[in-house]
Structure formats: C-alpha cells, structure tokens
Amino acid sequence: MVHVNGDVTVCCLDEHMENKLGNLRETPLAKLWSGDQVNAWRAAHLEGRFADSGPLCTRCNWQSAGAAQEHVVDRWLEKTGNPTLKAKWQARRGGIKS
C-alpha cells in the first residue's frame, strides 16, 4: 500500500503506518519490497510467528484482507534459496511439495 505522501506499508489495513517500510521519495519500491525487513516479516509469517511479522499481524483478520496465494509464496521461496524455510512452509501446508 502506498500512501499519498509516498509512505509504503505491507498492508492495506495499515492506515497508521505501523508496518511502514519506507518512503518512495527516499527509496525505490523494488528496494523496499525486497529489503531485509520485509523479507524477515515474510519468513516469520510463513513460520506462523505472527508476533515477529510486523506490529499489526497478531491483530489481523487476514481472511478479510486476503492472503498470499501459495504459488506466489513458492516463487518467493525459490528466490530466497532457503531450504529450511521452504521445508517449514511445506510442513505448514501439510507436506505438499511445490
């Protein structure tokens, strides 16, 4: 979600910018969207550690906001090259292999 002043957050429900990644006037979107902070939040989400995946995540009703599609998550995991994280994701999905 990009606010009118250029602030970027990971969630459309984050109207108070609690999960702010940065500002487009200072940092390109590609860098914000693939940075260490957001990737750590993604990994925490995949592992079910919602308290570690951004200040709003423990209070979120993610079903109303939507969740990442499994093929999108699988593609991101391939980019990370992290076999441990991929195994944890597969275990949470019930052992389904990508």
RODO-2510 file (C-alpha; in nm, 4 decimals, decimal comma):
residues 98
     n   res          X          Y          Z
     1     m     0,0000     0,0000     0,0000
     2     v     0,1364     0,3381    -0,0972
     3     h     0,0032     0,6459     0,0799
     4     v    -0,0271     0,9820    -0,0958
     5     n     0,2910     1,1124     0,0699
     6     g     0,4931     0,8172    -0,0651
     7     d     0,4984     0,6083     0,2542
     8     v     0,4859     0,2338     0,1834
     9     t     0,3350    -0,0266     0,4137
    10     v     0,2879    -0,4008     0,3694
    11     c    -0,0840    -0,3969     0,4433
    12     c    -0,3864    -0,2150     0,3090
    13     l    -0,5316    -0,2137     0,6619
    14     d    -0,2306    -0,0237     0,7998
    15     e    -0,3770     0,3256     0,7990
    16     h    -0,1481     0,4383     1,0838
    17     m     0,1697     0,3091     0,9152
    18     e     0,2642     0,0657     1,1929
    19     n     0,4265    -0,1659     0,9346
    20     k     0,5938     0,1128     0,7387
    21     l     0,8728     0,0000     0,5084
    22     g     0,9885     0,3413     0,3954
    23     n     0,9044     0,6208     0,1547
    24     l     0,9177     0,6199    -0,2252
    25     r     1,0696     0,9679    -0,2277
    26     e     1,3732     0,8260    -0,0498
    27     t     1,3903     0,4615    -0,1641
    28     p     1,2757     0,2824    -0,4825
    29     l     0,9782     0,0485    -0,4374
    30     a     1,1765    -0,2541    -0,5591
    31     k     1,4312    -0,1981    -0,2827
    32     l     1,1641    -0,1525    -0,0159
    33     w     0,9682    -0,4566    -0,1317
    34     s     1,2710    -0,6858    -0,1331
    35     g     1,4549    -0,5451     0,1671
    36     d     1,5722    -0,7260     0,4778
    37     q     1,2854    -0,6018     0,6974
    38     v     1,0014    -0,7158     0,4737
    39     n     1,1743    -1,0463     0,3955
    40     a     1,2154    -1,1141     0,7689
    41     w     0,8428    -1,0411     0,8137
    42     r     0,7588    -1,2761     0,5249
    43     a     0,9690    -1,5544     0,6753
    44     a     0,8064    -1,5058     1,0173
    45     h     0,4641    -1,5199     0,8547
    46     l     0,5468    -1,8435     0,6748
    47     e     0,6638    -1,9968     1,0003
    48     g     0,3493    -1,8850     1,1839
    49     r     0,5400    -1,6369     1,4037
    50     f     0,2920    -1,3545     1,3535
    51     a     0,4211    -1,1537     1,6500
    52     d     0,7529    -1,1295     1,4619
    53     s     0,5997    -1,0400     1,1261
    54     g     0,5060    -0,6795     1,1814
    55     p     0,3264    -0,4838     1,4521
    56     l    -0,0222    -0,5415     1,3079
    57     c    -0,0054    -0,9095     1,2243
    58     t    -0,1184    -1,0508     1,5586
    59     r    -0,4330    -0,8356     1,5453
    60     c    -0,5141    -0,9053     1,1808
    61     n    -0,8134    -1,0906     1,0449
    62     w    -0,6156    -1,1913     0,7369
    63     q    -0,9066    -1,3765     0,5788
    64     s    -1,0884    -1,0458     0,5259
    65     a    -0,7788    -0,8842     0,3764
    66     g    -0,6692    -1,1814     0,1688
    67     a    -0,3634    -1,3999     0,1932
    68     a    -0,0770    -1,4621    -0,0422
    69     q    -0,1539    -1,7310    -0,2933
    70     e     0,0539    -2,0440    -0,2455
    71     h     0,2191    -2,0213    -0,5878
    72     v     0,3339    -1,6662    -0,5047
    73     v     0,4839    -1,7870    -0,1766
    74     d     0,6502    -2,0802    -0,3536
    75     r     0,8047    -1,8440    -0,6107
    76     w     0,9386    -1,6160    -0,3340
    77     l     1,0846    -1,9154    -0,1507
    78     e     1,2632    -2,0239    -0,4675
    79     k     1,4206    -1,6771    -0,4889
    80     t     1,5393    -1,6891    -0,1291
    81     g     1,7080    -2,0258    -0,1770
    82     n     1,6393    -2,1063     0,1882
    83     p     1,5672    -2,4817     0,2128
    84     t     1,4878    -2,4640     0,5860
    85     l     1,2204    -2,2008     0,5353
    86     k     1,0810    -2,3906     0,2373
    87     a     1,0572    -2,7091     0,4466
    88     k     0,8751    -2,5225     0,7242
    89     w     0,6299    -2,3807     0,4689
    90     q     0,5684    -2,7251     0,3211
    91     a     0,5116    -2,8684     0,6690
    92     r     0,2569    -2,5960     0,7488
    93     r     0,0807    -2,6752     0,4204
    94     g     0,0552    -3,0406     0,5227
    95     g     0,3627    -3,1710     0,3449
    96     i     0,2535    -3,0577    -0,0018
    97     k     0,5536    -3,0315    -0,2331
    98     s     0,5812    -2,7457    -0,4798
***
